[in-house]
Amino acid sequence: MNISLGNLIKYFSILSVSFHDVNSLFGFFTFLTIFANLVSGIMLSFSLIPEPMIVPIVRNEEDLEDIYIDDFFWMHERGVDLIFIFS
Protein backbone atom coordinates (compact mmCIF):
# COMPACT_ATOMS: atom_id res chain seq x y z
CA MET A 1 0.00 0.00 0.00
CA ASN A 2 1.51 3.27 -1.15
CA ILE A 3 0.49 6.09 1.19
CA SER A 4 1.63 9.47 -0.02
CA LEU A 5 0.23 12.96 0.21
CA GLY A 6 -0.86 12.87 -3.43
CA ASN A 7 -2.74 9.60 -2.98
CA LEU A 8 -4.37 10.91 0.20
CA ILE A 9 -5.56 14.09 -1.52
CA LYS A 10 -6.85 12.07 -4.47
CA TYR A 11 -8.71 9.72 -2.11
CA PHE A 12 -10.45 12.55 -0.24
CA SER A 13 -11.26 14.45 -3.45
CA ILE A 14 -13.31 11.53 -4.85
CA LEU A 15 -14.74 10.38 -1.53
CA SER A 16 -18.52 10.46 -1.34
CA VAL A 17 -20.74 9.51 1.55
CA SER A 18 -24.45 8.96 1.09
CA PHE A 19 -25.40 9.30 4.77
CA HIS A 20 -23.93 11.78 7.24
CA ASP A 21 -24.40 11.27 10.95
CA VAL A 22 -24.50 14.59 12.80
CA ASN A 23 -22.33 13.24 15.63
CA SER A 24 -19.74 12.09 13.10
CA LEU A 25 -19.59 15.54 11.54
CA PHE A 26 -19.09 17.19 14.93
CA GLY A 27 -16.36 14.64 15.70
CA PHE A 28 -14.63 15.33 12.40
CA PHE A 29 -14.70 19.09 12.94
CA THR A 30 -13.43 18.60 16.50
CA PHE A 31 -10.55 16.54 15.10
CA LEU A 32 -9.72 19.26 12.55
CA THR A 33 -9.89 21.92 15.26
CA ILE A 34 -7.55 19.96 17.55
CA PHE A 35 -5.11 19.46 14.66
CA ALA A 36 -5.17 23.19 13.84
CA ASN A 37 -4.64 23.97 17.54
CA LEU A 38 -1.62 21.67 17.66
CA VAL A 39 -0.08 23.38 14.64
CA SER A 40 -0.77 26.89 15.95
CA GLY A 41 0.49 25.92 19.42
CA ILE A 42 3.76 24.63 17.97
CA MET A 43 4.19 27.83 15.95
CA LEU A 44 3.48 29.93 19.06
CA SER A 45 6.05 27.94 21.04
CA PHE A 46 8.74 29.21 18.65
CA SER A 47 8.16 32.71 20.03
CA LEU A 48 8.46 31.64 23.68
CA ILE A 49 10.21 34.17 25.90
CA PRO A 50 11.53 32.61 29.13
CA GLU A 51 12.18 35.93 30.89
CA PRO A 52 8.91 37.69 31.86
CA MET A 53 10.52 41.11 32.25
CA ILE A 54 11.45 41.37 28.56
CA VAL A 55 8.15 40.13 27.14
CA PRO A 56 6.87 43.63 26.18
CA ILE A 57 10.15 44.52 24.46
CA VAL A 58 10.28 41.26 22.52
CA ARG A 59 6.58 41.49 21.58
CA ASN A 60 7.16 44.97 20.16
CA GLU A 61 10.12 43.70 18.12
CA GLU A 62 8.10 40.71 16.86
CA ASP A 63 5.26 43.00 15.82
CA LEU A 64 7.66 45.14 13.83
CA GLU A 65 9.46 42.23 12.16
CA ASP A 66 6.77 39.69 11.42
CA ILE A 67 3.04 39.88 11.80
CA TYR A 68 2.30 36.15 11.51
CA ILE A 69 2.78 35.47 15.25
CA ASP A 70 -0.40 37.44 15.96
CA ASP A 71 -2.21 35.40 13.31
CA PHE A 72 -1.16 32.15 14.97
CA PHE A 73 -2.24 33.52 18.34
CA TRP A 74 -5.66 34.46 16.91
CA MET A 75 -5.97 31.02 15.28
CA HIS A 76 -5.08 29.32 18.57
CA GLU A 77 -7.68 31.35 20.51
CA ARG A 78 -10.41 30.57 17.96
CA GLY A 79 -9.41 26.90 18.06
CA VAL A 80 -9.97 26.74 21.80
CA ASP A 81 -13.39 28.36 21.35
CA LEU A 82 -14.33 25.88 18.62
CA ILE A 83 -13.25 22.91 20.73
CA PHE A 84 -15.68 24.02 23.42
CA ILE A 85 -18.43 24.47 20.83
CA PHE A 86 -17.92 21.11 19.08
CA SER A 87 -17.31 19.06 22.24
N, CA, C and O atoms as a CHARMM CRD file, in Angstrom:
* protein
*
  348
    1    1 MET  N      0.83900  -1.17400   0.00000 PROA 1      0.00000
    2    1 MET  CA     0.00000   0.00000   0.00000 PROA 1      0.00000
    3    1 MET  C      0.88500   1.23800   0.00000 PROA 1      0.00000
    4    1 MET  O      1.70300   1.43300   0.90000 PROA 1      0.00000
    5    2 ASN  N      0.71400   2.06000  -1.00700 PROA 2      0.00000
    6    2 ASN  CA     1.51200   3.26700  -1.15000 PROA 2      0.00000
    7    2 ASN  C      0.73500   4.45800  -0.59500 PROA 2      0.00000
    8    2 ASN  O     -0.22400   4.92500  -1.20800 PROA 2      0.00000
    9    3 ILE  N      1.16200   4.94300   0.57500 PROA 3      0.00000
   10    3 ILE  CA     0.49200   6.08800   1.19400 PROA 3      0.00000
   11    3 ILE  C      1.38500   7.30600   1.00100 PROA 3      0.00000
   12    3 ILE  O      2.46200   7.40800   1.58800 PROA 3      0.00000
   13    4 SER  N      0.92200   8.20900   0.18000 PROA 4      0.00000
   14    4 SER  CA     1.62800   9.46700  -0.02100 PROA 4      0.00000
   15    4 SER  C      0.61100  10.59800   0.04900 PROA 4      0.00000
   16    4 SER  O     -0.59900  10.36900   0.04400 PROA 4      0.00000
   17    5 LEU  N      1.11400  11.79700   0.11300 PROA 5      0.00000
   18    5 LEU  CA     0.22900  12.95900   0.21500 PROA 5      0.00000
   19    5 LEU  C     -0.65000  13.07900  -1.02500 PROA 5      0.00000
   20    5 LEU  O     -1.82800  13.42200  -0.92300 PROA 5      0.00000
   21    6 GLY  N     -0.08100  12.79800  -2.19300 PROA 6      0.00000
   22    6 GLY  CA    -0.86300  12.87300  -3.42600 PROA 6      0.00000
   23    6 GLY  C     -1.99200  11.86300  -3.45300 PROA 6      0.00000
   24    6 GLY  O     -3.11000  12.18600  -3.85400 PROA 6      0.00000
   25    7 ASN  N     -1.70200  10.62900  -3.02400 PROA 7      0.00000
   26    7 ASN  CA    -2.74200   9.59800  -2.98000 PROA 7      0.00000
   27    7 ASN  C     -3.81900   9.94800  -1.95700 PROA 7      0.00000
   28    7 ASN  O     -5.00100   9.69100  -2.18400 PROA 7      0.00000
   29    8 LEU  N     -3.41500  10.53200  -0.83700 PROA 8      0.00000
   30    8 LEU  CA    -4.37200  10.91000   0.20100 PROA 8      0.00000
   31    8 LEU  C     -5.30100  12.01900  -0.29000 PROA 8      0.00000
   32    8 LEU  O     -6.50800  11.97100  -0.05200 PROA 8      0.00000
   33    9 ILE  N     -4.74500  13.00800  -0.97000 PROA 9      0.00000
   34    9 ILE  CA    -5.56200  14.09400  -1.51800 PROA 9      0.00000
   35    9 ILE  C     -6.51000  13.55600  -2.57600 PROA 9      0.00000
   36    9 ILE  O     -7.68000  13.93600  -2.62300 PROA 9      0.00000
   37   10 LYS  N     -6.00100  12.66500  -3.42900 PROA 10     0.00000
   38   10 LYS  CA    -6.85200  12.07100  -4.47000 PROA 10     0.00000
   39   10 LYS  C     -7.99100  11.26400  -3.84900 PROA 10     0.00000
   40   10 LYS  O     -9.12400  11.31700  -4.32800 PROA 10     0.00000
   41   11 TYR  N     -7.69300  10.52000  -2.78400 PROA 11     0.00000
   42   11 TYR  CA    -8.71400   9.71500  -2.10800 PROA 11     0.00000
   43   11 TYR  C     -9.82500  10.59900  -1.54800 PROA 11     0.00000
   44   11 TYR  O    -11.00600  10.31100  -1.74200 PROA 11     0.00000
   45   12 PHE  N     -9.44500  11.68600  -0.84600 PROA 12     0.00000
   46   12 PHE  CA   -10.45200  12.55200  -0.24300 PROA 12     0.00000
   47   12 PHE  C    -11.19100  13.40200  -1.28200 PROA 12     0.00000
   48   12 PHE  O    -12.31600  13.83800  -1.03500 PROA 12     0.00000
   49   13 SER  N    -10.56900  13.64100  -2.43800 PROA 13     0.00000
   50   13 SER  CA   -11.25700  14.44800  -3.45000 PROA 13     0.00000
   51   13 SER  C    -12.37100  13.66500  -4.14300 PROA 13     0.00000
   52   13 SER  O    -13.33400  14.26700  -4.61900 PROA 13     0.00000
   53   14 ILE  N    -12.26000  12.32700  -4.21000 PROA 14     0.00000
   54   14 ILE  CA   -13.30600  11.52900  -4.85400 PROA 14     0.00000
   55   14 ILE  C    -14.19900  10.81700  -3.84200 PROA 14     0.00000
   56   14 ILE  O    -15.10000  10.07200  -4.22800 PROA 14     0.00000
   57   15 LEU  N    -13.96000  11.03600  -2.57600 PROA 15     0.00000
   58   15 LEU  CA   -14.73800  10.38400  -1.53300 PROA 15     0.00000
   59   15 LEU  C    -16.16200  10.93000  -1.50200 PROA 15     0.00000
   60   15 LEU  O    -16.37200  12.14300  -1.51400 PROA 15     0.00000
   61   16 SER  N    -17.12100  10.03800  -1.46400 PROA 16     0.00000
   62   16 SER  CA   -18.51700  10.46500  -1.33700 PROA 16     0.00000
   63   16 SER  C    -19.20500   9.57700  -0.30700 PROA 16     0.00000
   64   16 SER  O    -18.99800   8.36400  -0.26000 PROA 16     0.00000
   65   17 VAL  N    -20.01800  10.21000   0.50300 PROA 17     0.00000
   66   17 VAL  CA   -20.73700   9.50600   1.55300 PROA 17     0.00000
   67   17 VAL  C    -22.21900   9.79800   1.36800 PROA 17     0.00000
   68   17 VAL  O    -22.62100  10.95600   1.25400 PROA 17     0.00000
   69   18 SER  N    -23.03100   8.74100   1.33900 PROA 18     0.00000
   70   18 SER  CA   -24.45100   8.96100   1.08900 PROA 18     0.00000
   71   18 SER  C    -25.22000   9.33300   2.35100 PROA 18     0.00000
   72   18 SER  O    -26.30300   9.91000   2.25400 PROA 18     0.00000
   73   19 PHE  N    -24.69300   9.02000   3.52600 PROA 19     0.00000
   74   19 PHE  CA   -25.40300   9.29700   4.77200 PROA 19     0.00000
   75   19 PHE  C    -24.44300   9.91900   5.76200 PROA 19     0.00000
   76   19 PHE  O    -23.40400   9.33600   6.07300 PROA 19     0.00000
   77   20 HSD  N    -24.77800  11.09000   6.25900 PROA 20     0.00000
   78   20 HSD  CA   -23.93500  11.78100   7.23600 PROA 20     0.00000
   79   20 HSD  C    -24.61800  11.73000   8.59100 PROA 20     0.00000
   80   20 HSD  O    -25.77000  12.14100   8.73200 PROA 20     0.00000
   81   21 ASP  N    -23.91100  11.23000   9.57200 PROA 21     0.00000
   82   21 ASP  CA   -24.40200  11.26600  10.94600 PROA 21     0.00000
   83   21 ASP  C    -23.93500  12.57900  11.57300 PROA 21     0.00000
   84   21 ASP  O    -22.76600  12.94500  11.44900 PROA 21     0.00000
   85   22 VAL  N    -24.82400  13.27400  12.23200 PROA 22     0.00000
   86   22 VAL  CA   -24.49500  14.59100  12.80100 PROA 22     0.00000
   87   22 VAL  C    -23.36500  14.46400  13.81300 PROA 22     0.00000
   88   22 VAL  O    -22.47100  15.30800  13.84900 PROA 22     0.00000
   89   23 ASN  N    -23.39300  13.42100  14.63500 PROA 23     0.00000
   90   23 ASN  CA   -22.33200  13.24200  15.62600 PROA 23     0.00000
   91   23 ASN  C    -20.99100  13.01500  14.95000 PROA 23     0.00000
   92   23 ASN  O    -19.96200  13.46900  15.44900 PROA 23     0.00000
   93   24 SER  N    -20.99100  12.32100  13.82300 PROA 24     0.00000
   94   24 SER  CA   -19.74500  12.09200  13.10100 PROA 24     0.00000
   95   24 SER  C    -19.18800  13.39800  12.55100 PROA 24     0.00000
   96   24 SER  O    -17.97700  13.61700  12.57400 PROA 24     0.00000
   97   25 LEU  N    -20.06100  14.26100  12.05800 PROA 25     0.00000
   98   25 LEU  CA   -19.59400  15.54500  11.54100 PROA 25     0.00000
   99   25 LEU  C    -19.00100  16.40000  12.65000 PROA 25     0.00000
  100   25 LEU  O    -17.96100  17.03000  12.45600 PROA 25     0.00000
  101   26 PHE  N    -19.65000  16.43000  13.81100 PROA 26     0.00000
  102   26 PHE  CA   -19.09000  17.18700  14.93200 PROA 26     0.00000
  103   26 PHE  C    -17.75500  16.59500  15.36700 PROA 26     0.00000
  104   26 PHE  O    -16.83900  17.34200  15.71100 PROA 26     0.00000
  105   27 GLY  N    -17.62600  15.27500  15.36000 PROA 27     0.00000
  106   27 GLY  CA   -16.36400  14.64000  15.70500 PROA 27     0.00000
  107   27 GLY  C    -15.26400  14.97900  14.71500 PROA 27     0.00000
  108   27 GLY  O    -14.12300  15.22600  15.10500 PROA 27     0.00000
  109   28 PHE  N    -15.60900  14.99300  13.42900 PROA 28     0.00000
  110   28 PHE  CA   -14.62600  15.32600  12.39600 PROA 28     0.00000
  111   28 PHE  C    -14.16100  16.77300  12.54600 PROA 28     0.00000
  112   28 PHE  O    -12.96300  17.04600  12.45700 PROA 28     0.00000
  113   29 PHE  N    -15.09000  17.70400  12.77100 PROA 29     0.00000
  114   29 PHE  CA   -14.69700  19.09300  12.94500 PROA 29     0.00000
  115   29 PHE  C    -13.90700  19.29800  14.24000 PROA 29     0.00000
  116   29 PHE  O    -13.01800  20.14700  14.29600 PROA 29     0.00000
  117   30 THR  N    -14.22700  18.53000  15.27100 PROA 30     0.00000
  118   30 THR  CA   -13.43300  18.59800  16.49800 PROA 30     0.00000
  119   30 THR  C    -12.01500  18.12400  16.23600 PROA 30     0.00000
  120   30 THR  O    -11.05600  18.72300  16.72100 PROA 30     0.00000
  121   31 PHE  N    -11.88100  17.04400  15.46600 PROA 31     0.00000
  122   31 PHE  CA   -10.55200  16.54200  15.10500 PROA 31     0.00000
  123   31 PHE  C     -9.77000  17.58900  14.31400 PROA 31     0.00000
  124   31 PHE  O     -8.59400  17.81800  14.59500 PROA 31     0.00000
  125   32 LEU  N    -10.40500  18.22400  13.33100 PROA 32     0.00000
  126   32 LEU  CA    -9.72400  19.26100  12.54900 PROA 32     0.00000
  127   32 LEU  C     -9.32100  20.44500  13.42400 PROA 32     0.00000
  128   32 LEU  O     -8.25000  21.02400  13.24400 PROA 32     0.00000
  129   33 THR  N    -10.18400  20.79700  14.36900 PROA 33     0.00000
  130   33 THR  CA    -9.88700  21.91700  15.26200 PROA 33     0.00000
  131   33 THR  C     -8.70600  21.58700  16.16800 PROA 33     0.00000
  132   33 THR  O     -7.83700  22.43000  16.38800 PROA 33     0.00000
  133   34 ILE  N     -8.67200  20.37000  16.69200 PROA 34     0.00000
  134   34 ILE  CA    -7.54900  19.96200  17.54600 PROA 34     0.00000
  135   34 ILE  C     -6.25100  19.95100  16.75000 PROA 34     0.00000
  136   34 ILE  O     -5.21100  20.37500  17.25400 PROA 34     0.00000
  137   35 PHE  N     -6.30300  19.46900  15.50900 PROA 35     0.00000
  138   35 PHE  CA    -5.10600  19.46400  14.66500 PROA 35     0.00000
  139   35 PHE  C     -4.62600  20.89500  14.39700 PROA 35     0.00000
  140   35 PHE  O     -3.42900  21.17300  14.47500 PROA 35     0.00000
  141   36 ALA  N     -5.55000  21.79400  14.08300 PROA 36     0.00000
  142   36 ALA  CA    -5.17100  23.19200  13.84300 PROA 36     0.00000
  143   36 ALA  C     -4.61000  23.82200  15.11000 PROA 36     0.00000
  144   36 ALA  O     -3.69000  24.63700  15.03900 PROA 36     0.00000
  145   37 ASN  N     -5.15700  23.45000  16.27900 PROA 37     0.00000
  146   37 ASN  CA    -4.64300  23.96900  17.54500 PROA 37     0.00000
  147   37 ASN  C     -3.23900  23.45400  17.82400 PROA 37     0.00000
  148   37 ASN  O     -2.40200  24.18800  18.34800 PROA 37     0.00000
  149   38 LEU  N     -2.97600  22.20400  17.48000 PROA 38     0.00000
  150   38 LEU  CA    -1.61900  21.66900  17.65700 PROA 38     0.00000
  151   38 LEU  C     -0.62100  22.42200  16.78700 PROA 38     0.00000
  152   38 LEU  O      0.46500  22.77400  17.24700 PROA 38     0.00000
  153   39 VAL  N     -0.98200  22.66700  15.54300 PROA 39     0.00000
  154   39 VAL  CA    -0.08300  23.38400  14.63700 PROA 39     0.00000
  155   39 VAL  C      0.14400  24.81100  15.12100 PROA 39     0.00000
  156   39 VAL  O      1.28300  25.27600  15.16400 PROA 39     0.00000
  157   40 SER  N     -0.93200  25.51400  15.48800 PROA 40     0.00000
  158   40 SER  CA    -0.76700  26.89400  15.94700 PROA 40     0.00000
  159   40 SER  C     -0.02100  26.95200  17.28000 PROA 40     0.00000
  160   40 SER  O      0.74300  27.88700  17.52300 PROA 40     0.00000
  161   41 GLY  N     -0.23900  25.95600  18.14500 PROA 41     0.00000
  162   41 GLY  CA     0.49000  25.91800  19.41800 PROA 41     0.00000
  163   41 GLY  C      1.97700  25.70900  19.22000 PROA 41     0.00000
  164   41 GLY  O      2.79100  26.31200  19.91800 PROA 41     0.00000
  165   42 ILE  N      2.33700  24.85100  18.26400 PROA 42     0.00000
  166   42 ILE  CA     3.75600  24.63100  17.96800 PROA 42     0.00000
  167   42 ILE  C      4.37400  25.91100  17.41000 PROA 42     0.00000
  168   42 ILE  O      5.48600  26.28000  17.78800 PROA 42     0.00000
  169   43 MET  N      3.65800  26.58700  16.51500 PROA 43     0.00000
  170   43 MET  CA     4.19100  27.82800  15.95200 PROA 43     0.00000
  171   43 MET  C      4.31400  28.91700  17.02600 PROA 43     0.00000
  172   43 MET  O      5.25000  29.71600  16.99300 PROA 43     0.00000
  173   44 LEU  N      3.38000  28.94800  17.97000 PROA 44     0.00000
  174   44 LEU  CA     3.48000  29.92500  19.05900 PROA 44     0.00000
  175   44 LEU  C      4.63800  29.60400  20.00100 PROA 44     0.00000
  176   44 LEU  O      5.23700  30.50300  20.59100 PROA 44     0.00000
  177   45 SER  N      4.94800  28.30900  20.13800 PROA 45     0.00000
  178   45 SER  CA     6.04700  27.94100  21.03900 PROA 45     0.00000
  179   45 SER  C      7.39400  28.42600  20.51200 PROA 45     0.00000
  180   45 SER  O      8.34000  28.57000  21.28600 PROA 45     0.00000
  181   46 PHE  N      7.49600  28.68000  19.20300 PROA 46     0.00000
  182   46 PHE  CA     8.74400  29.20900  18.65300 PROA 46     0.00000
  183   46 PHE  C      9.00100  30.64100  19.11100 PROA 46     0.00000
  184   46 PHE  O     10.13800  31.11100  19.06200 PROA 46     0.00000
  185   47 SER  N      7.97000  31.32900  19.54800 PROA 47     0.00000
  186   47 SER  CA     8.16300  32.70600  20.02800 PROA 47     0.00000
  187   47 SER  C      8.13500  32.78400  21.55000 PROA 47     0.00000
  188   47 SER  O      7.82700  33.83500  22.11300 PROA 47     0.00000
  189   48 LEU  N      8.45400  31.67800  22.21700 PROA 48     0.00000
  190   48 LEU  CA     8.46300  31.64300  23.68000 PROA 48     0.00000
  191   48 LEU  C      9.57300  32.52600  24.23700 PROA 48     0.00000
  192   48 LEU  O     10.70800  32.48100  23.76200 PROA 48     0.00000
  193   49 ILE  N      9.24700  33.31800  25.23100 PROA 49     0.00000
  194   49 ILE  CA    10.21500  34.17200  25.89800 PROA 49     0.00000
  195   49 ILE  C     10.31000  33.72100  27.35000 PROA 49     0.00000
  196   49 ILE  O      9.34900  33.88900  28.10200 PROA 49     0.00000
  197   50 PRO  N     11.44200  33.15100  27.76800 PROA 50     0.00000
  198   50 PRO  CA    11.52900  32.60500  29.12800 PROA 50     0.00000
  199   50 PRO  C     11.62700  33.67100  30.22300 PROA 50     0.00000
  200   50 PRO  O     11.33900  33.37800  31.38300 PROA 50     0.00000
  201   51 GLU  N     12.02100  34.88100  29.88700 PROA 51     0.00000
  202   51 GLU  CA    12.18000  35.93200  30.89400 PROA 51     0.00000
  203   51 GLU  C     10.97700  36.86700  30.85500 PROA 51     0.00000
  204   51 GLU  O     10.80000  37.58400  29.87000 PROA 51     0.00000
  205   52 PRO  N     10.13100  36.88500  31.91000 PROA 52     0.00000
  206   52 PRO  CA     8.91200  37.68700  31.86000 PROA 52     0.00000
  207   52 PRO  C      9.14000  39.19600  31.80100 PROA 52     0.00000
  208   52 PRO  O      8.25600  39.93000  31.35900 PROA 52     0.00000
  209   53 MET  N     10.29500  39.67000  32.23100 PROA 53     0.00000
  210   53 MET  CA    10.52400  41.11000  32.24500 PROA 53     0.00000
  211   53 MET  C     10.75500  41.68700  30.84600 PROA 53     0.00000
  212   53 MET  O     10.54600  42.88000  30.63000 PROA 53     0.00000
  213   54 ILE  N     11.18300  40.85000  29.89400 PROA 54     0.00000
  214   54 ILE  CA    11.45100  41.37300  28.55700 PROA 54     0.00000
  215   54 ILE  C     10.35100  41.03500  27.55300 PROA 54     0.00000
  216   54 ILE  O     10.50800  41.26500  26.35400 PROA 54     0.00000
  217   55 VAL  N      9.24700  40.49300  28.04100 PROA 55     0.00000
  218   55 VAL  CA     8.14500  40.13300  27.14300 PROA 55     0.00000
  219   55 VAL  C      7.63700  41.34100  26.35400 PROA 55     0.00000
  220   55 VAL  O      7.48600  41.22700  25.13700 PROA 55     0.00000
  221   56 PRO  N      7.36100  42.50700  26.98600 PROA 56     0.00000
  222   56 PRO  CA     6.86600  43.63300  26.18400 PROA 56     0.00000
  223   56 PRO  C      7.84500  44.09600  25.12000 PROA 56     0.00000
  224   56 PRO  O      7.43200  44.47000  24.02200 PROA 56     0.00000
  225   57 ILE  N      9.13900  44.07800  25.42700 PROA 57     0.00000
  226   57 ILE  CA    10.15000  44.51600  24.46000 PROA 57     0.00000
  227   57 ILE  C     10.19200  43.55200  23.28000 PROA 57     0.00000
  228   57 ILE  O     10.21500  43.97400  22.12400 PROA 57     0.00000
  229   58 VAL  N     10.20300  42.26500  23.57800 PROA 58     0.00000
  230   58 VAL  CA    10.28000  41.26400  22.51600 PROA 58     0.00000
  231   58 VAL  C      9.00000  41.26200  21.69000 PROA 58     0.00000
  232   58 VAL  O      9.05700  41.10100  20.47100 PROA 58     0.00000
  233   59 ARG  N      7.85100  41.43800  22.32700 PROA 59     0.00000
  234   59 ARG  CA     6.58400  41.48700  21.57700 PROA 59     0.00000
  235   59 ARG  C      6.57000  42.66800  20.61100 PROA 59     0.00000
  236   59 ARG  O      6.10000  42.54300  19.48000 PROA 59     0.00000
  237   60 ASN  N      7.08800  43.82000  21.05900 PROA 60     0.00000
  238   60 ASN  CA     7.15600  44.97100  20.16300 PROA 60     0.00000
  239   60 ASN  C      8.06900  44.68700  18.97100 PROA 60     0.00000
  240   60 ASN  O      7.74200  45.04900  17.84100 PROA 60     0.00000
  241   61 GLU  N      9.21500  44.03900  19.21500 PROA 61     0.00000
  242   61 GLU  CA    10.12100  43.69800  18.12100 PROA 61     0.00000
  243   61 GLU  C      9.48000  42.69800  17.17000 PROA 61     0.00000
  244   61 GLU  O      9.62800  42.81700  15.95400 PROA 61     0.00000
  245   62 GLU  N      8.76100  41.70200  17.71700 PROA 62     0.00000
  246   62 GLU  CA     8.10100  40.71400  16.86200 PROA 62     0.00000
  247   62 GLU  C      7.02800  41.37200  16.00700 PROA 62     0.00000
  248   62 GLU  O      6.86000  41.01800  14.84000 PROA 62     0.00000
  249   63 ASP  N      6.30300  42.32800  16.58000 PROA 63     0.00000
  250   63 ASP  CA     5.25600  43.00200  15.81600 PROA 63     0.00000
  251   63 ASP  C      5.83600  43.84100  14.68500 PROA 63     0.00000
  252   63 ASP  O      5.20000  44.01000  13.64400 PROA 63     0.00000
  253   64 LEU  N      7.03700  44.36200  14.88500 PROA 64     0.00000
  254   64 LEU  CA     7.66400  45.13700  13.82600 PROA 64     0.00000
  255   64 LEU  C      8.23300  44.24200  12.72900 PROA 64     0.00000
  256   64 LEU  O      8.18000  44.58400  11.54800 PROA 64     0.00000
  257   65 GLU  N      8.78100  43.08800  13.13100 PROA 65     0.00000
  258   65 GLU  CA     9.45800  42.22600  12.16400 PROA 65     0.00000
  259   65 GLU  C      8.48900  41.34700  11.38100 PROA 65     0.00000
  260   65 GLU  O      8.49300  41.34300  10.15000 PROA 65     0.00000
  261   66 ASP  N      7.67400  40.61600  12.09600 PROA 66     0.00000
  262   66 ASP  CA     6.76900  39.68500  11.41600 PROA 66     0.00000
  263   66 ASP  C      5.40500  39.71200  12.09100 PROA 66     0.00000
  264   66 ASP  O      5.30100  39.71100  13.31700 PROA 66     0.00000
  265   67 ILE  N      4.39800  39.73500  11.29600 PROA 67     0.00000
  266   67 ILE  CA     3.03900  39.87800  11.80500 PROA 67     0.00000
  267   67 ILE  C      2.38100  38.50800  12.00700 PROA 67     0.00000
  268   67 ILE  O      1.33200  38.42500  12.64600 PROA 67     0.00000
  269   68 TYR  N      2.97100  37.44400  11.48000 PROA 68     0.00000
  270   68 TYR  CA     2.29600  36.14800  11.50900 PROA 68     0.00000
  271   68 TYR  C      2.14700  35.56600  12.90300 PROA 68     0.00000
  272   68 TYR  O      1.29400  34.69900  13.09300 PROA 68     0.00000
  273   69 ILE  N      2.92800  35.99100  13.89000 PROA 69     0.00000
  274   69 ILE  CA     2.78000  35.47500  15.25400 PROA 69     0.00000
  275   69 ILE  C      1.39600  35.82900  15.79100 PROA 69     0.00000
  276   69 ILE  O      0.75500  35.00900  16.44800 PROA 69     0.00000
  277   70 ASP  N      0.93600  37.04600  15.51400 PROA 70     0.00000
  278   70 ASP  CA    -0.40000  37.44200  15.96400 PROA 70     0.00000
  279   70 ASP  C     -1.48400  36.61400  15.28000 PROA 70     0.00000
  280   70 ASP  O     -2.51700  36.31700  15.88100 PROA 70     0.00000
  281   71 ASP  N     -1.24700  36.24100  14.01700 PROA 71     0.00000
  282   71 ASP  CA    -2.21100  35.39600  13.30500 PROA 71     0.00000
  283   71 ASP  C     -2.29700  34.00900  13.93700 PROA 71     0.00000
  284   71 ASP  O     -3.38700  33.45800  14.08900 PROA 71     0.00000
  285   72 PHE  N     -1.14600  33.44900  14.30400 PROA 72     0.00000
  286   72 PHE  CA    -1.15800  32.14700  14.97000 PROA 72     0.00000
  287   72 PHE  C     -1.82000  32.23900  16.33500 PROA 72     0.00000
  288   72 PHE  O     -2.52500  31.31700  16.74600 PROA 72     0.00000
  289   73 PHE  N     -1.59900  33.34300  17.04200 PROA 73     0.00000
  290   73 PHE  CA    -2.24200  33.52200  18.34100 PROA 73     0.00000
  291   73 PHE  C     -3.75300  33.60300  18.18100 PROA 73     0.00000
  292   73 PHE  O     -4.49200  32.99500  18.95600 PROA 73     0.00000
  293   74 TRP  N     -4.22100  34.35100  17.18100 PROA 74     0.00000
  294   74 TRP  CA    -5.66400  34.46100  16.91300 PROA 74     0.00000
  295   74 TRP  C     -6.23400  33.09400  16.54600 PROA 74     0.00000
  296   74 TRP  O     -7.30300  32.71300  17.02200 PROA 74     0.00000
  297   75 MET  N     -5.50600  32.34800  15.68600 PROA 75     0.00000
  298   75 MET  CA    -5.97200  31.01600  15.27900 PROA 75     0.00000
  299   75 MET  C     -6.04900  30.07600  16.48500 PROA 75     0.00000
  300   75 MET  O     -6.97400  29.27100  16.58800 PROA 75     0.00000
  301   76 HSD  N     -5.08700  30.17800  17.38600 PROA 76     0.00000
  302   76 HSD  CA    -5.07900  29.31900  18.56500 PROA 76     0.00000
  303   76 HSD  C     -6.25800  29.66100  19.49300 PROA 76     0.00000
  304   76 HSD  O     -6.90700  28.76300  20.02800 PROA 76     0.00000
  305   77 GLU  N     -6.52800  30.95200  19.67800 PROA 77     0.00000
  306   77 GLU  CA    -7.67700  31.34600  20.50900 PROA 77     0.00000
  307   77 GLU  C     -8.98600  30.85800  19.91300 PROA 77     0.00000
  308   77 GLU  O     -9.82500  30.31600  20.63300 PROA 77     0.00000
  309   78 ARG  N     -9.17700  31.03900  18.60800 PROA 78     0.00000
  310   78 ARG  CA   -10.41100  30.57300  17.95700 PROA 78     0.00000
  311   78 ARG  C    -10.51500  29.05300  18.01800 PROA 78     0.00000
  312   78 ARG  O    -11.61800  28.51700  18.11800 PROA 78     0.00000
  313   79 GLY  N     -9.39400  28.35700  17.95900 PROA 79     0.00000
  314   79 GLY  CA    -9.41300  26.90500  18.05800 PROA 79     0.00000
  315   79 GLY  C     -9.91900  26.42200  19.40300 PROA 79     0.00000
  316   79 GLY  O    -10.67900  25.45800  19.48200 PROA 79     0.00000
  317   80 VAL  N     -9.48900  27.10300  20.46900 PROA 80     0.00000
  318   80 VAL  CA    -9.96700  26.74100  21.80500 PROA 80     0.00000
  319   80 VAL  C    -11.48200  26.97300  21.89400 PROA 80     0.00000
  320   80 VAL  O    -12.21400  26.15500  22.45100 PROA 80     0.00000
  321   81 ASP  N    -11.93300  28.09300  21.33900 PROA 81     0.00000
  322   81 ASP  CA   -13.38800  28.36300  21.34900 PROA 81     0.00000
  323   81 ASP  C    -14.14800  27.29500  20.58600 PROA 81     0.00000
  324   81 ASP  O    -15.19600  26.83800  21.04200 PROA 81     0.00000
  325   82 LEU  N    -13.63200  26.88600  19.42600 PROA 82     0.00000
  326   82 LEU  CA   -14.32500  25.87600  18.61900 PROA 82     0.00000
  327   82 LEU  C    -14.33300  24.51000  19.28400 PROA 82     0.00000
  328   82 LEU  O    -15.29300  23.75200  19.14000 PROA 82     0.00000
  329   83 ILE  N    -13.26700  24.19000  20.01300 PROA 83     0.00000
  330   83 ILE  CA   -13.25200  22.90500  20.72800 PROA 83     0.00000
  331   83 ILE  C    -14.37600  22.86600  21.75900 PROA 83     0.00000
  332   83 ILE  O    -15.04300  21.84200  21.91300 PROA 83     0.00000
  333   84 PHE  N    -14.58700  23.97300  22.46400 PROA 84     0.00000
  334   84 PHE  CA   -15.68300  24.02000  23.42400 PROA 84     0.00000
  335   84 PHE  C    -17.02600  23.94000  22.73900 PROA 84     0.00000
  336   84 PHE  O    -17.95900  23.34600  23.28000 PROA 84     0.00000
  337   85 ILE  N    -17.14800  24.52400  21.55500 PROA 85     0.00000
  338   85 ILE  CA   -18.43200  24.46500  20.83400 PROA 85     0.00000
  339   85 ILE  C    -18.69900  23.07100  20.31800 PROA 85     0.00000
  340   85 ILE  O    -19.81100  22.56700  20.47300 PROA 85     0.00000
  341   86 PHE  N    -17.70200  22.42100  19.70100 PROA 86     0.00000
  342   86 PHE  CA   -17.92000  21.11300  19.08000 PROA 86     0.00000
  343   86 PHE  C    -17.90200  19.96000  20.07100 PROA 86     0.00000
  344   86 PHE  O    -18.35700  18.86700  19.73600 PROA 86     0.00000
  345   87 SER  N    -17.39100  20.16800  21.28200 PROA 87     0.00000
  346   87 SER  CA   -17.30800  19.06400  22.24400 PROA 87     0.00000
  347   87 SER  C    -18.59000  18.89100  23.02200 PROA 87     0.00000
  348   87 SER  O    -18.68100  18.00400  23.87100 PROA 87     0.00000
